[in-house]
Amino acid sequence: MTEQLRLMAVHAHPDDESSKGAATMAMYVSRGVDVLVATCTGGERGSVLNPKLQGDAWIEENIHEVRAKEMDAAREILGVKQAWLGFVDSGLPEGDPLPPLPEGCFALKTVEEAAEPLVRLIREFRPHVITTYDENGGYPHPDHIMTHKISMAAFDAAGDPDAYPEAGEPWQPLKLYYNQGISLARIKALDAAMNERGMESPYKEWIARWEESDRTPREITTRVPCGDFFEIRDKALLAHATQIDPDGPWFRVPLELQREVWPTEDYELARSLVDSSLPEDDLFEGIAAKIPNAS
């Protein structure tokens, strides 16, 4: 008997799972890996970003229910399991100075309190690998940053019998990765390829803003080949209809070109309790030998 490998992806809002690592998850599902998305909030304070749906009063009044149904559709497309951690979306504060975050929201919880349901879920699902965001949240949304904090805390606490003793039997995940799918190198490569083919690139302003900022490149340790699953990724993303404009920049780069130029989704190995050689092309590198009777 071979123990089934398990992957948990921890995300802040519904739709994040489809824009960050979705092709990786679909690929692993196709190989028999058990994949669970942990969604920290319901996305209640997310704006309707699809211009075709803006101004719909029913959607705006029922955004929590709408986003839950979108998540169900995306989950089915990806073939993954999904669980809600039950926190309330903090919203993205705007202005100078920034307004205070809403009372009771996810980002205002203490890390100790907010990590508990994730620890419980880790102990129930028993993942070998966890993916999440880096300390900057991928981008500085307060919920993304809080997702990073509780993921790091839960990675350590889940295997500690003295931590959260009421949250189930201890289970220690073996590796934790940061999603790094949106890198300047990837965007520049796609931009150059489109320019060479005489196509209009959606990335020029993005590249200019990135180069003007003080943002430093992250280390990419792991590139997972999953180009064959980019179409599934896009279908899952489109299932979040309130959040994604089907005519927007996400979909202006032909899939064939993406598969040719950058056929991977990329990660930064942040924590590992197993030996593996870097760079990797598999999130489970080094883990099979640690699983009893695994081949």
SULGIQUI-V299075 format. One record per residue. N is the residue number from 1. RES is the residue in one small letter. PHI is phi as a letter, one per 40 degrees, with the letter a starting at -180 (* if undefined). Layout:
# SULGIQUI-V299075
N,RES,PHI + N,RES,PHI
This chain:
# SULGIQUI-V299075
1,m,* + 2,t,b + 3,e,c + 4,q,c + 5,l,c + 6,r,b + 7,l,b + 8,m,b + 9,a,b + 10,v,b + 11,h,b + 12,a,c + 13,h,b + 14,p,c + 15,d,h + 16,d,c + 17,e,c + 18,s,c + 19,s,b + 20,k,b + 21,g,g + 22,a,c + 23,a,c + 24,t,c + 25,m,c + 26,a,c + 27,m,c + 28,y,c + 29,v,d + 30,s,c + 31,r,c + 32,g,g + 33,v,c + 34,d,c + 35,v,b + 36,l,b + 37,v,c + 38,a,b + 39,t,b + 40,c,c + 41,t,b + 42,g,c + 43,g,g + 44,e,c + 45,r,b + 46,g,c + 47,s,c + 48,v,c + 49,l,c + 50,n,c + 51,p,d + 52,k,c + 53,l,b + 54,q,c + 55,g,g + 56,d,c + 57,a,c + 58,w,c + 59,i,c + 60,e,c + 61,e,c + 62,n,b + 63,i,c + 64,h,c + 65,e,c + 66,v,c + 67,r,c + 68,a,c + 69,k,c + 70,e,c + 71,m,c + 72,d,d + 73,a,c + 74,a,c + 75,r,d + 76,e,c + 77,i,c + 78,l,c + 79,g,g + 80,v,b + 81,k,c + 82,q,a + 83,a,b + 84,w,c + 85,l,c + 86,g,g + 87,f,c + 88,v,c + 89,d,d + 90,s,c + 91,g,g + 92,l,b + 93,p,c + 94,e,b + 95,g,h + 96,d,a + 97,p,c + 98,l,c + 99,p,c + 100,p,c + 101,l,c + 102,p,c + 103,e,d + 104,g,g + 105,c,c + 106,f,d + 107,a,c + 108,l,c + 109,k,c + 110,t,c + 111,v,c + 112,e,d + 113,e,c + 114,a,c + 115,a,c + 116,e,d + 117,p,c + 118,l,c + 119,v,d + 120,r,d + 121,l,c + 122,i,c + 123,r,c + 124,e,c + 125,f,c + 126,r,g + 127,p,c + 128,h,c + 129,v,b + 130,i,b + 131,t,b + 132,t,a + 133,y,b + 134,d,c + 135,e,c + 136,n,c + 137,g,g + 138,g,g + 139,y,a + 140,p,c + 141,h,c + 142,p,d + 143,d,c + 144,h,c + 145,i,c + 146,m,c + 147,t,d + 148,h,d + 149,k,c + 150,i,c + 151,s,c + 152,m,c + 153,a,c + 154,a,c + 155,f,d + 156,d,c + 157,a,c + 158,a,c + 159,g,c + 160,d,c + 161,p,c + 162,d,c + 163,a,c + 164,y,f + 165,p,c + 166,e,c + 167,a,b + 168,g,h + 169,e,c + 170,p,d + 171,w,a + 172,q,b + 173,p,c + 174,l,b + 175,k,a + 176,l,b + 177,y,b + 178,y,c + 179,n,c + 180,q,b + 181,g,c + 182,i,b + 183,s,b + 184,l,c + 185,a,c + 186,r,c + 187,i,c + 188,k,c + 189,a,c + 190,l,c + 191,d,c + 192,a,c + 193,a,c + 194,m,c + 195,n,c + 196,e,c + 197,r,c + 198,g,g + 199,m,b + 200,e,c + 201,s,c + 202,p,c + 203,y,b + 204,k,c + 205,e,c + 206,w,c + 207,i,c + 208,a,c + 209,r,c + 210,w,c + 211,e,c + 212,e,c + 213,s,c + 214,d,c + 215,r,c + 216,t,c + 217,p,c + 218,r,c + 219,e,c + 220,i,c + 221,t,b + 222,t,a + 223,r,b + 224,v,c + 225,p,c + 226,c,a + 227,g,d + 228,d,c + 229,f,b + 230,f,c + 231,e,c + 232,i,c + 233,r,d + 234,d,c + 235,k,c + 236,a,c + 237,l,c + 238,l,c + 239,a,c + 240,h,c + 241,a,c + 242,t,c + 243,q,b + 244,i,b + 245,d,c + 246,p,c + 247,d,b + 248,g,c + 249,p,c + 250,w,d + 251,f,b + 252,r,c + 253,v,b + 254,p,d + 255,l,d + 256,e,c + 257,l,c + 258,q,d + 259,r,c + 260,e,c + 261,v,c + 262,w,a + 263,p,c + 264,t,b + 265,e,b + 266,d,b + 267,y,a + 268,e,b + 269,l,c + 270,a,b + 271,r,a + 272,s,a + 273,l,b + 274,v,b + 275,d,c + 276,s,a + 277,s,c + 278,l,c + 279,p,c + 280,e,b + 281,d,b + 282,d,a + 283,l,c + 284,f,c + 285,e,d + 286,g,g + 287,i,c + 288,a,d + 289,a,c + 290,k,c + 291,i,c + 292,p,d + 293,n,g + 294,a,c + 295,s,c
